[in-house]
């Protein structure tokens, strides 16, 4: 225990008193000079962090709002494009049907015209044939009879020949 009386652990009441007084004065000086700026710095940092958190929350809400608007616009664009495609298909189908109907009606009209032309050509050919038959018959008959036939006789012979030809058809 001797080392306690003479060593580092020796307690001197005067030194202890001045050490405590110096510590308290230093504490008071630090309280007045350094404590306030440290607390203010910590408070301003806490306030800045709160502001940053609020700004981040506002930014997040705005981003969500913009994202929802974007999703809504995309959905609208998809539905509009589907409508446009559907409308285009309907229009194309309508145009195709119109073209097919027009082609069918034109082909029917062409067929009808061809039939009428064929019928007219047939009628003309028959008329020409009848006239030719009449002429040949008259010539043959004239040669057989060896005489010239007058106009009334020729008309009656033509009518007779025509009646025979009509019955043959």
N, CA, C and O atoms as a DFTB+ gen file, in Angstrom:
676 C
 N C O
     1  1       0.779      -1.173       0.000
     2  2       0.000       0.000       0.000
     3  2       0.848       1.276       0.000
     4  3       0.347       2.400      -0.043
     5  1       1.978       1.066       0.044
     6  2       2.885       2.182       0.012
     7  2       2.856       2.860      -1.354
     8  3       2.976       4.082      -1.442
     9  1       2.704       2.102      -2.383
    10  2       2.678       2.692      -3.730
    11  2       1.477       3.599      -3.912
    12  3       1.506       4.483      -4.769
    13  1       0.434       3.410      -3.140
    14  2      -0.740       4.276      -3.220
    15  2      -0.398       5.628      -2.614
    16  3      -0.850       6.646      -3.138
    17  1       0.348       5.689      -1.577
    18  2       0.693       6.957      -0.935
    19  2       1.706       7.716      -1.780
    20  3       1.715       8.947      -1.756
    21  1       2.535       7.040      -2.503
    22  2       3.593       7.716      -3.228
    23  2       3.377       7.696      -4.750
    24  3       4.044       8.470      -5.436
    25  1       2.516       6.888      -5.312
    26  2       2.411       6.705      -6.753
    27  2       1.360       7.583      -7.416
    28  3       0.993       8.656      -6.938
    29  1       0.915       7.077      -8.509
    30  2      -0.049       7.806      -9.314
    31  2      -1.432       7.860      -8.678
    32  3      -2.223       8.750      -8.989
    33  1      -1.711       6.974      -7.844
    34  2      -3.040       6.939      -7.237
    35  2      -3.110       7.770      -5.958
    36  3      -4.113       7.697      -5.247
    37  1      -2.118       8.527      -5.652
    38  2      -2.080       9.365      -4.455
    39  2      -3.042      10.517      -4.660
    40  3      -3.003      11.166      -5.705
    41  1      -3.902      10.788      -3.698
    42  2      -4.924      11.813      -3.798
    43  2      -4.440      13.023      -3.012
    44  3      -4.145      12.950      -1.819
    45  1      -4.370      14.170      -3.751
    46  2      -4.000      15.436      -3.129
    47  2      -5.235      16.296      -3.142
    48  3      -5.724      16.624      -4.222
    49  1      -5.784      16.692      -1.962
    50  2      -7.042      17.412      -1.936
    51  2      -6.960      18.765      -2.659
    52  3      -7.968      19.159      -3.247
    53  1      -5.905      19.468      -2.664
    54  2      -5.813      20.761      -3.340
    55  2      -5.836      20.582      -4.860
    56  3      -6.521      21.290      -5.598
    57  1      -5.053      19.602      -5.273
    58  2      -5.014      19.327      -6.701
    59  2      -6.380      18.837      -7.197
    60  3      -6.821      19.178      -8.295
    61  1      -7.017      18.047      -6.375
    62  2      -8.348      17.532      -6.731
    63  2      -9.331      18.689      -6.849
    64  3     -10.141      18.714      -7.776
    65  1      -9.273      19.633      -5.941
    66  2     -10.177      20.769      -5.961
    67  2      -9.937      21.602      -7.234
    68  3     -10.900      21.950      -7.917
    69  1      -8.701      21.922      -7.560
    70  2      -8.409      22.726      -8.736
    71  2      -8.740      21.964     -10.020
    72  3      -9.136      22.573     -11.014
    73  1      -8.587      20.689     -10.007
    74  2      -8.935      19.885     -11.184
    75  2     -10.440      19.942     -11.412
    76  3     -10.890      20.094     -12.548
    77  1     -11.216      19.822     -10.346
    78  2     -12.680      19.873     -10.461
    79  2     -13.112      21.262     -10.912
    80  3     -13.987      21.379     -11.769
    81  1     -12.521      22.315     -10.358
    82  2     -12.880      23.687     -10.721
    83  2     -12.526      23.928     -12.196
    84  3     -13.329      24.488     -12.941
    85  1     -11.340      23.511     -12.611
    86  2     -10.922      23.675     -13.996
    87  2     -11.870      22.915     -14.926
    88  3     -12.264      23.417     -15.979
    89  1     -12.217      21.730     -14.528
    90  2     -13.149      20.924     -15.353
    91  2     -14.492      21.614     -15.477
    92  3     -15.064      21.673     -16.566
    93  1     -15.004      22.139     -14.365
    94  2     -16.302      22.821     -14.407
    95  2     -16.232      24.092     -15.259
    96  3     -17.165      24.384     -16.007
    97  1     -15.135      24.851     -15.150
    98  2     -14.985      26.061     -15.955
    99  2     -14.903      25.681     -17.446
   100  3     -15.548      26.286     -18.302
   101  1     -14.098      24.673     -17.711
   102  2     -13.991      24.205     -19.099
   103  2     -15.343      23.714     -19.615
   104  3     -15.706      23.969     -20.764
   105  1     -16.076      23.018     -18.769
   106  2     -17.414      22.541     -19.150
   107  2     -18.342      23.720     -19.418
   108  3     -19.123      23.693     -20.369
   109  1     -18.260      24.755     -18.585
   110  2     -19.096      25.944     -18.765
   111  2     -18.721      26.660     -20.071
   112  3     -19.601      27.085     -20.819
   113  1     -17.441      26.790     -20.338
   114  2     -16.984      27.445     -21.574
   115  2     -17.452      26.628     -22.790
   116  3     -17.971      27.186     -23.757
   117  1     -17.268      25.338     -22.730
   118  2     -17.726      24.491     -23.828
   119  2     -19.238      24.573     -23.982
   120  3     -19.752      24.585     -25.101
   121  1     -19.954      24.628     -22.859
   122  2     -21.417      24.730     -22.904
   123  2     -21.816      25.993     -23.639
   124  3     -22.693      25.960     -24.503
   125  1     -21.183      27.099     -23.307
   126  2     -21.540      28.369     -23.911
   127  2     -21.009      28.473     -25.350
   128  3     -21.721      28.944     -26.237
   129  1     -19.802      28.050     -25.577
   130  2     -19.172      28.294     -26.882
   131  2     -19.423      27.164     -27.888
   132  3     -19.760      27.446     -29.037
   133  1     -19.272      25.928     -27.501
   134  2     -19.300      24.829     -28.468
   135  2     -20.620      24.061     -28.477
   136  3     -21.024      23.555     -29.524
   137  1     -21.277      23.967     -27.371
   138  2     -22.493      23.156     -27.288
   139  2     -23.576      23.688     -28.207
   140  3     -24.225      22.920     -28.917
   141  1     -23.775      24.999     -28.198
   142  2     -24.825      25.594     -29.009
   143  2     -24.580      25.351     -30.507
   144  3     -25.512      24.927     -31.190
   145  1     -23.374      25.598     -31.059
   146  2     -23.161      25.324     -32.483
   147  2     -23.298      23.840     -32.821
   148  3     -23.794      23.492     -33.893
   149  1     -22.860      22.965     -31.912
   150  2     -22.986      21.520     -32.175
   151  2     -24.455      21.130     -32.222
   152  3     -24.871      20.394     -33.117
   153  1     -25.245      21.615     -31.269
   154  2     -26.684      21.304     -31.229
   155  2     -27.377      21.898     -32.448
   156  3     -28.229      21.249     -33.054
   157  1     -27.013      23.144     -32.819
   158  2     -27.619      23.761     -33.994
   159  2     -27.269      22.985     -35.266
   160  3     -28.120      22.781     -36.132
   161  1     -26.020      22.560     -35.367
   162  2     -25.604      21.778     -36.534
   163  2     -26.382      20.472     -36.595
   164  3     -26.843      20.065     -37.661
   165  1     -26.524      19.818     -35.448
   166  2     -27.285      18.560     -35.408
   167  2     -28.756      18.804     -35.740
   168  3     -29.373      18.026     -36.468
   169  1     -29.315      19.899     -35.198
   170  2     -30.714      20.225     -35.496
   171  2     -30.902      20.548     -36.989
   172  3     -31.868      20.105     -37.610
   173  1     -29.963      21.330     -37.555
   174  2     -30.105      21.667     -38.979
   175  2     -29.938      20.421     -39.840
   176  3     -30.619      20.260     -40.852
   177  1     -29.034      19.548     -39.434
   178  2     -28.872      18.294     -40.184
   179  2     -30.141      17.448     -40.102
   180  3     -30.578      16.874     -41.100
   181  1     -30.734      17.374     -38.894
   182  2     -31.989      16.616     -38.740
   183  2     -33.099      17.252     -39.579
   184  3     -33.906      16.548     -40.187
   185  1     -33.134      18.585     -39.606
   186  2     -34.150      19.281     -40.398
   187  2     -33.935      19.026     -41.894
   188  3     -34.892      18.816     -42.639
   189  1     -32.666      19.046     -42.324
   190  2     -32.349      18.765     -43.723
   191  2     -32.755      17.338     -44.084
   192  3     -33.306      17.103     -45.159
   193  1     -32.493      16.413     -43.218
   194  2     -32.878      15.013     -43.460
   195  2     -34.390      14.889     -43.552
   196  3     -34.904      14.186     -44.422
   197  1     -35.123      15.581     -42.645
   198  2     -36.592      15.570     -42.712
   199  2     -37.080      16.148     -44.045
   200  3     -37.986      15.597     -44.669
   201  1     -36.475      17.257     -44.475
   202  2     -36.841      17.875     -45.753
   203  2     -36.554      16.941     -46.926
   204  3     -37.363      16.812     -47.845
   205  1     -35.384      16.289     -46.880
   206  2     -35.041      15.336     -47.941
   207  2     -36.026      14.174     -47.978
   208  3     -36.412      13.718     -49.054
   209  1     -36.434      13.696     -46.806
   210  2     -37.416      12.594     -46.741
   211  2     -38.757      13.060     -47.300
   212  3     -39.411      12.325     -48.041
   213  1     -39.172      14.288     -46.946
   214  2     -40.439      14.810     -47.479
   215  2     -40.362      14.980     -48.996
   216  3     -41.300      14.635     -49.714
   217  1     -39.234      15.515     -49.479
   218  2     -39.061      15.672     -50.934
   219  2     -39.062      14.314     -51.635
   220  3     -39.649      14.163     -52.707
   221  1     -38.409      13.341     -51.032
   222  2     -38.388      12.003     -51.622
   223  2     -39.800      11.423     -51.655
   224  3     -40.183      10.771     -52.626
   225  1     -40.566      11.656     -50.607
   226  2     -41.951      11.154     -50.578
   227  2     -42.798      11.844     -51.643
   228  3     -43.593      11.202     -52.329
   229  1     -42.618      13.179     -51.778
   230  2     -43.344      13.903     -52.815
   231  2     -42.945      13.399     -54.204
   232  3     -43.797      13.195     -55.069
   233  1     -41.650      13.203     -54.402
   234  2     -41.170      12.701     -55.690
   235  2     -41.727      11.310     -55.976
   236  3     -42.105      11.005     -57.107
   237  1     -41.774      10.472     -54.946
   238  2     -42.323       9.125     -55.114
   239  2     -43.805       9.198     -55.483
   240  3     -44.261       8.468     -56.364
   241  1     -44.557      10.075     -54.813
   242  2     -45.982      10.222     -55.126
   243  2     -46.176      10.748     -56.550
   244  3     -47.056      10.283     -57.275
   245  1     -45.350      11.720     -56.944
   246  2     -45.455      12.245     -58.311
   247  2     -45.097      11.170     -59.330
   248  3     -45.730      11.057     -60.379
   249  1     -44.065      10.378     -59.004
   250  2     -43.673       9.301     -59.921
   251  2     -44.791       8.273     -60.048
   252  3     -45.067       7.787     -61.145
   253  1     -45.434       7.941     -58.929
   254  2     -46.571       7.008     -58.980
   255  2     -47.712       7.596     -59.803
   256  3     -48.349       6.892     -60.587
   257  1     -47.966       8.886     -59.618
   258  2     -49.034       9.546     -60.368
   259  2     -48.719       9.513     -61.864
   260  3     -49.583       9.189     -62.678
   261  1     -47.480       9.849     -62.220
   262  2     -47.072       9.832     -63.631
   263  2     -47.125       8.418     -64.183
   264  3     -47.545       8.206     -65.321
   265  1     -46.697       7.441     -63.372
   266  2     -46.753       6.044     -63.806
   267  2     -48.197       5.610     -64.056
   268  3     -48.478       4.932     -65.044
   269  1     -49.100       5.992     -63.179
   270  2     -50.518       5.652     -63.373
   271  2     -51.076       6.330     -64.619
   272  3     -51.842       5.728     -65.372
   273  1     -50.688       7.589     -64.834
   274  2     -51.137       8.292     -66.039
   275  2     -50.580       7.609     -67.287
   276  3     -51.280       7.444     -68.286
   277  1     -49.317       7.218     -67.210
   278  2     -48.692       6.528     -68.341
   279  2     -49.398       5.203     -68.619
   280  3     -49.672       4.870     -69.772
   281  1     -49.688       4.457     -67.569
   282  2     -50.402       3.191     -67.749
   283  2     -51.783       3.424     -68.359
   284  3     -52.224       2.672     -69.228
   285  1     -52.453       4.467     -67.898
   286  2     -53.777       4.799     -68.426
   287  2     -53.684       5.178     -69.904
   288  3     -54.505       4.755     -70.718
   289  1     -52.667       5.984     -70.238
   290  2     -52.488       6.387     -71.630
   291  2     -52.155       5.170     -72.498
   292  3     -52.639       5.070     -73.626
   293  1     -51.351       4.262     -71.995
   294  2     -51.010       3.056     -72.745
   295  2     -52.266       2.198     -72.966
   296  3     -52.484       1.668     -74.056
   297  1     -53.075       2.073     -71.927
   298  2     -54.311       1.293     -72.076
   299  2     -55.226       1.953     -73.107
   300  3     -55.822       1.269     -73.940
   301  1     -55.336       3.276     -73.053
   302  2     -56.156       3.993     -74.039
   303  2     -55.601       3.816     -75.439
   304  3     -56.350       3.605     -76.393
   305  1     -54.276       3.903     -75.557
   306  2     -53.650       3.737     -76.872
   307  2     -53.893       2.327     -77.404
   308  3     -54.163       2.142     -78.591
   309  1     -53.796       1.335     -76.521
   310  2     -54.059      -0.039     -76.959
   311  2     -55.499      -0.198     -77.425
   312  3     -55.757      -0.800     -78.468
   313  1     -56.433       0.339     -76.653
   314  2     -57.834       0.190     -77.044
   315  2     -58.124       0.962     -78.337
   316  3     -58.876       0.489     -79.190
   317  1     -57.523       2.154     -78.479
   318  2     -57.716       2.911     -79.713
   319  2     -57.114       2.183     -80.904
   320  3     -57.709       2.136     -81.981
   321  1     -55.923       1.613     -80.703
   322  2     -55.301       0.889     -81.821
   323  2     -56.127      -0.347     -82.176
   324  3     -56.257      -0.693     -83.350
   325  1     -56.687      -1.013     -81.156
   326  2     -57.546      -2.171     -81.429
   327  2     -58.793      -1.722     -82.204
   328  3     -59.232      -2.407     -83.128
   329  1     -59.355      -0.578     -81.826
   330  2     -60.522      -0.064     -82.539
   331  2     -60.172       0.309     -83.972
   332  3     -60.932       0.024     -84.898
   333  1     -59.018       0.946     -84.153
   334  2     -58.591       1.344     -85.497
   335  2     -58.367       0.111     -86.357
   336  3     -58.775       0.072     -87.517
   337  1     -57.715      -0.899     -85.784
   338  2     -57.474      -2.139     -86.530
   339  2     -58.802      -2.799     -86.873
   340  3     -58.999      -3.254     -88.000
   341  1     -59.708      -2.851     -85.909
   342  2     -61.020      -3.459     -86.154
   343  2     -61.776      -2.690     -87.230
   344  3     -62.372      -3.286     -88.127
   345  1     -61.749      -1.377     -87.137
   346  2     -62.434      -0.545     -88.125
   347  2     -61.806      -0.743     -89.503
   348  3     -62.510      -0.829     -90.509
   349  1     -60.472      -0.815     -89.538
   350  2     -59.781      -1.045     -90.810
   351  2     -60.159      -2.381     -91.419
   352  3     -60.381      -2.485     -92.626
   353  1     -60.231      -3.402     -90.578
   354  2     -60.633      -4.720     -91.071
   355  2     -62.061      -4.687     -91.608
   356  3     -62.356      -5.254     -92.660
   357  1     -62.942      -4.013     -90.868
   358  2     -64.336      -3.917     -91.323
   359  2     -64.408      -3.178     -92.660
   360  3     -65.120      -3.596     -93.573
   361  1     -63.658      -2.065     -92.764
   362  2     -63.655      -1.302     -94.010
   363  2     -63.101      -2.145     -95.153
   364  3     -63.639      -2.140     -96.261
   365  1     -62.008      -2.877     -94.868
   366  2     -61.410      -3.727     -95.905
   367  2     -62.392      -4.811     -96.338
   368  3     -62.512      -5.109     -97.526
   369  1     -63.089      -5.396     -95.375
   370  2     -64.078      -6.430     -95.692
   371  2     -65.210      -5.832     -96.521
   372  3     -65.684      -6.449     -97.475
   373  1     -65.640      -4.623     -96.149
   374  2     -66.711      -3.960     -96.892
   375  2     -66.260      -3.665     -98.321
   376  3     -66.998      -3.904     -99.277
   377  1     -65.032      -3.140     -98.455
   378  2     -64.510      -2.830     -99.797
   379  2     -64.394      -4.108    -100.608
   380  3     -64.746      -4.137    -101.787
   381  1     -63.895      -5.174     -99.971
   382  2     -63.763      -6.456    -100.675
   383  2     -65.129      -6.946    -101.146
   384  3     -65.286      -7.376    -102.288
   385  1     -66.122      -6.874    -100.246
   386  2     -67.476      -7.309    -100.624
   387  2     -68.042      -6.446    -101.742
   388  3     -68.696      -6.950    -102.655
   389  1     -67.784      -5.125    -101.666
   390  2     -68.261      -4.235    -102.730
   391  2     -67.621      -4.592    -104.065
   392  3     -68.286      -4.638    -105.099
   393  1     -66.307      -4.846    -104.020
   394  2     -65.602      -5.197    -105.261
   395  2     -66.127      -6.514    -105.818
   396  3     -66.351      -6.645    -107.021
   397  1     -66.321      -7.494    -104.925
   398  2     -66.840      -8.794    -105.373
   399  2     -68.248      -8.634    -105.942
   400  3     -68.560      -9.191    -106.994
   401  1     -69.098      -7.873    -105.249
   402  2     -70.463      -7.651    -105.744
   403  2     -70.451      -6.932    -107.091
   404  3     -71.199      -7.283    -108.003
   405  1     -69.583      -5.916    -107.199
   406  2     -69.495      -5.175    -108.455
   407  2     -69.004      -6.082    -109.579
   408  3     -69.522      -6.038    -110.695
   409  1     -67.991      -6.910    -109.272
   410  2     -67.474      -7.834    -110.290
   411  2     -68.551      -8.832    -110.694
   412  3     -68.703      -9.138    -111.877
   413  1     -69.302      -9.341    -109.714
   414  2     -70.389     -10.280    -110.029
   415  2     -71.453      -9.622    -110.900
   416  3     -71.906     -10.204    -111.885
   417  1     -71.847      -8.406    -110.533
   418  2     -72.887      -7.734    -111.328
   419  2     -72.365      -7.408    -112.730
   420  3     -73.097      -7.522    -113.713
   421  1     -71.093      -7.002    -112.813
   422  2     -70.540      -6.722    -114.137
   423  2     -70.455      -7.993    -114.980
   424  3     -70.743      -7.981    -116.177
   425  1     -70.052      -9.092    -114.331
   426  2     -69.966     -10.349    -115.101
   427  2     -71.355     -10.792    -115.558
   428  3     -71.516     -11.309    -116.663
   429  1     -72.363     -10.587    -114.696
   430  2     -73.730     -10.927    -115.093
   431  2     -74.176     -10.032    -116.246
   432  3     -74.802     -10.501    -117.196
   433  1     -73.852      -8.737    -116.158
   434  2     -74.238      -7.813    -117.223
   435  2     -73.541      -8.186    -118.523
   436  3     -74.148      -8.157    -119.594
   437  1     -72.260      -8.536    -118.420
   438  2     -71.518      -8.945    -119.626
   439  2     -72.126     -10.213    -120.203
   440  3     -72.277     -10.335    -121.419
   441  1     -72.476     -11.161    -119.334
   442  2     -73.093     -12.402    -119.809
   443  2     -74.434     -12.115    -120.475
   444  3     -74.749     -12.692    -121.516
   445  1     -75.220     -11.230    -119.881
   446  2     -76.516     -10.874    -120.462
   447  2     -76.330     -10.203    -121.826
   448  3     -77.043     -10.513    -122.781
   449  1     -75.354      -9.270    -121.907
   450  2     -75.087      -8.612    -123.181
   451  2     -74.630      -9.629    -124.224
   452  3     -75.030      -9.570    -125.387
   453  1     -73.778     -10.567    -123.784
   454  2     -73.294     -11.589    -124.721
   455  2     -74.462     -12.440    -125.205
   456  3     -74.560     -12.759    -126.390
   457  1     -75.349     -12.807    -124.273
   458  2     -76.528     -13.594    -124.680
   459  2     -77.386     -12.822    -125.669
   460  3     -77.854     -13.374    -126.665
   461  1     -77.589     -11.542    -125.387
   462  2     -78.409     -10.725    -126.284
   463  2     -77.728     -10.596    -127.649
   464  3     -78.379     -10.695    -128.689
   465  1     -76.417     -10.376    -127.630
   466  2     -75.702     -10.266    -128.901
   467  2     -75.770     -11.581    -129.673
   468  3     -75.986     -11.600    -130.884
   469  1     -75.580     -12.689    -128.935
   470  2     -75.674     -14.004    -129.582
   471  2     -77.066     -14.202    -130.169
   472  3     -77.219     -14.692    -131.288
   473  1     -78.076     -13.816    -129.398
   474  2     -79.455     -13.961    -129.869
   475  2     -79.692     -13.086    -131.100
   476  3     -80.346     -13.504    -132.055
   477  1     -79.146     -11.854    -131.064
   478  2     -79.327     -10.970    -132.212
   479  2     -78.604     -11.522    -133.435
   480  3     -79.140     -11.505    -134.543
   481  1     -77.387     -12.011    -133.229
   482  2     -76.634     -12.577    -134.344
   483  2     -77.362     -13.801    -134.873
   484  3     -77.439     -14.016    -136.083
   485  1     -77.892     -14.597    -133.959
   486  2     -78.645     -15.795    -134.365
   487  2     -79.867     -15.401    -135.181
   488  3     -80.146     -15.991    -136.225
   489  1     -80.592     -14.400    -134.697
   490  2     -81.783     -13.935    -135.418
   491  2     -81.406     -13.394    -136.796
   492  3     -82.076     -13.667    -137.792
   493  1     -80.310     -12.615    -136.831
   494  2     -79.872     -12.063    -138.117
   495  2     -79.460     -13.185    -139.064
   496  3     -79.784     -13.160    -140.251
   497  1     -78.739     -14.175    -138.521
   498  2     -78.312     -15.301    -139.352
   499  2     -79.522     -16.062    -139.870
   500  3     -79.569     -16.450    -141.037
   501  1     -80.507     -16.273    -138.987
   502  2     -81.719     -16.972    -139.430
   503  2     -82.447     -16.157    -140.487
   504  3     -82.933     -16.715    -141.471
   505  1     -82.529     -14.859    -140.298
   506  2     -83.204     -14.004    -141.273
   507  2     -82.466     -14.052    -142.609
   508  3     -83.070     -14.182    -143.674
   509  1     -81.127     -13.943    -142.516
   510  2     -80.328     -14.030    -143.754
   511  2     -80.503     -15.397    -144.411
   512  3     -80.645     -15.511    -145.628
   513  1     -80.488     -16.432    -143.565
   514  2     -80.652     -17.786    -144.093
   515  2     -82.017     -17.951    -144.765
   516  3     -82.134     -18.546    -145.836
   517  1     -83.035     -17.410    -144.112
   518  2     -84.386     -17.506    -144.694
   519  2     -84.424     -16.783    -146.039
   520  3     -84.972     -17.283    -147.021
   521  1     -83.828     -15.595    -146.055
   522  2     -83.830     -14.837    -147.312
   523  2     -83.066     -15.602    -148.393
   524  3     -83.485     -15.645    -149.549
   525  1     -81.958     -16.197    -148.008
   526  2     -81.166     -16.973    -148.959
   527  2     -81.936     -18.198    -149.434
   528  3     -81.928     -18.540    -150.617
   529  1     -82.612     -18.857    -148.469
   530  2     -83.412     -20.036    -148.833
   531  2     -84.516     -19.629    -149.792
   532  3     -84.783     -20.332    -150.767
   533  1     -85.151     -18.513    -149.526
   534  2     -86.225     -18.033    -150.389
   535  2     -85.683     -17.766    -151.785
   536  3     -86.285     -18.154    -152.785
   537  1     -84.546     -17.104    -151.835
   538  2     -83.967     -16.790    -153.144
   539  2     -83.609     -18.072    -153.897
   540  3     -83.906     -18.225    -155.082
   541  1     -82.953     -18.999    -153.160
   542  2     -82.589     -20.252    -153.816
   543  2     -83.820     -21.054    -154.236
   544  3     -83.874     -21.625    -155.326
   545  1     -84.790     -21.078    -153.353
   546  2     -86.021     -21.808    -153.686
   547  2     -86.687     -21.201    -154.908
   548  3     -87.177     -21.912    -155.786
   549  1     -86.697     -19.907    -154.951
   550  2     -87.318     -19.229    -156.083
   551  2     -86.556     -19.531    -157.365
   552  3     -87.151     -19.807    -158.407
   553  1     -85.259     -19.478    -157.277
   554  2     -84.455     -19.764    -158.465
   555  2     -84.651     -21.215    -158.919
   556  3     -84.808     -21.502    -160.106
   557  1     -84.636     -22.112    -157.937
   558  2     -84.828     -23.521    -158.279
   559  2     -86.211     -23.738    -158.886
   560  3     -86.360     -24.420    -159.900
   561  1     -87.192     -23.163    -158.263
   562  2     -88.546     -23.318    -158.762
   563  2     -88.671     -22.698    -160.147
   564  3     -89.347     -23.242    -161.020
   565  1     -88.025     -21.570    -160.342
   566  2     -88.087     -20.908    -161.647
   567  2     -87.416     -21.752    -162.702
   568  3     -87.875     -21.844    -163.840
   569  1     -86.329     -22.361    -162.305
   570  2     -85.643     -23.215    -163.267
   571  2     -86.488     -24.437    -163.564
   572  3     -86.565     -24.885    -164.708
   573  1     -87.121     -24.976    -162.534
   574  2     -87.942     -26.159    -162.750
   575  2     -89.121     -25.796    -163.642
   576  3     -89.427     -26.535    -164.578
   577  1     -89.743     -24.758    -163.395
   578  2     -90.917     -24.382    -164.146
   579  2     -90.492     -23.789    -165.486
   580  3     -91.269     -23.770    -166.440
   581  1     -89.324     -23.333    -165.545
   582  2     -88.785     -22.732    -166.758
   583  2     -89.571     -21.505    -167.163
   584  3     -89.802     -21.230    -168.341
   585  1     -89.931     -20.853    -166.235
   586  2     -90.610     -19.620    -166.541
   587  2     -90.341     -18.621    -165.437
   588  3     -89.926     -18.990    -164.338
   589  1     -90.566     -17.428    -165.716
   590  2     -90.401     -16.390    -164.695
   591  2     -91.698     -16.258    -163.920
   592  3     -92.801     -16.247    -164.467
   593  1     -91.504     -16.163    -162.651
   594  2     -92.679     -16.053    -161.785
   595  2     -92.909     -14.571    -161.535
   596  3     -91.967     -13.795    -161.375
   597  1     -94.174     -14.201    -161.505
   598  2     -94.476     -12.807    -161.236
   599  2     -94.334     -12.516    -159.725
   600  3     -94.100     -13.433    -158.938
   601  1     -94.469     -11.284    -159.341
   602  2     -94.207     -10.847    -157.964
   603  2     -95.198     -11.460    -156.990
   604  3     -94.791     -11.838    -155.891
   605  1     -96.466     -11.580    -157.326
   606  2     -97.448     -12.146    -156.410
   607  2     -97.180     -13.621    -156.179
   608  3     -97.280     -14.101    -155.051
   609  1     -96.838     -14.346    -157.242
   610  2     -96.512     -15.766    -157.099
   611  2     -95.264     -15.933    -156.232
   612  3     -95.168     -16.833    -155.398
   613  1     -94.329     -15.039    -156.462
   614  2     -93.085     -15.135    -155.685
   615  2     -93.362     -14.894    -154.215
   616  3     -92.785     -15.572    -153.365
   617  1     -94.234     -13.941    -153.889
   618  2     -94.566     -13.635    -152.491
   619  2     -95.230     -14.820    -151.834
   620  3     -94.905     -15.158    -150.696
   621  1     -96.163     -15.463    -152.534
   622  2     -96.856     -16.604    -151.946
   623  2     -95.896     -17.756    -151.740
   624  3     -95.978     -18.450    -150.727
   625  1     -94.981     -17.979    -152.684
   626  2     -93.985     -19.044    -152.522
   627  2     -93.049     -18.750    -151.349
   628  3     -92.668     -19.658    -150.610
   629  1     -92.687     -17.497    -151.184
   630  2     -91.808     -17.101    -150.062
   631  2     -92.519     -17.346    -148.751
   632  3     -91.925     -17.902    -147.827
   633  1     -93.761     -16.952    -148.645
   634  2     -94.506     -17.156    -147.409
   635  2     -94.662     -18.635    -147.094
   636  3     -94.574     -19.043    -145.936
   637  1     -94.888     -19.413    -148.097
   638  2     -95.010     -20.853    -147.927
   639  2     -93.706     -21.446    -147.417
   640  3     -93.704     -22.258    -146.492
   641  1     -92.609     -21.042    -148.019
   642  2     -91.293     -21.541    -147.608
   643  2     -90.978     -21.112    -146.184
   644  3     -90.424     -21.885    -145.402
   645  1     -91.337     -19.863    -145.847
   646  2     -91.090     -19.371    -144.483
   647  2     -91.888     -20.162    -143.462
   648  3     -91.377     -20.484    -142.390
   649  1     -93.118     -20.474    -143.780
   650  2     -93.933     -21.259    -142.876
   651  2     -93.336     -22.640    -142.651
   652  3     -93.352     -23.161    -141.535
   653  1     -92.807     -23.231    -143.726
   654  2     -92.175     -24.539    -143.598
   655  2     -90.917     -24.456    -142.725
   656  3     -90.660     -25.346    -141.915
   657  1     -90.144     -23.390    -142.893
   658  2     -88.927     -23.240    -142.113
   659  2     -89.255     -23.027    -140.637
   660  3     -88.552     -23.538    -139.766
   661  1     -90.306     -22.283    -140.356
   662  2     -90.703     -22.052    -138.971
   663  2     -91.136     -23.343    -138.307
   664  3     -90.860     -23.555    -137.126
   665  1     -91.784     -24.173    -139.020
   666  2     -92.217     -25.444    -138.452
   667  2     -91.037     -26.361    -138.209
   668  3     -91.096     -27.229    -137.338
   669  1     -89.950     -26.180    -138.977
   670  2     -88.747     -27.030    -138.819
   671  2     -88.001     -26.630    -137.548
   672  3     -87.427     -27.484    -136.872
   673  1     -88.006     -25.373    -137.227
   674  2     -87.276     -24.906    -136.057
   675  2     -87.911     -25.476    -134.830
   676  3     -87.455     -25.212    -133.718
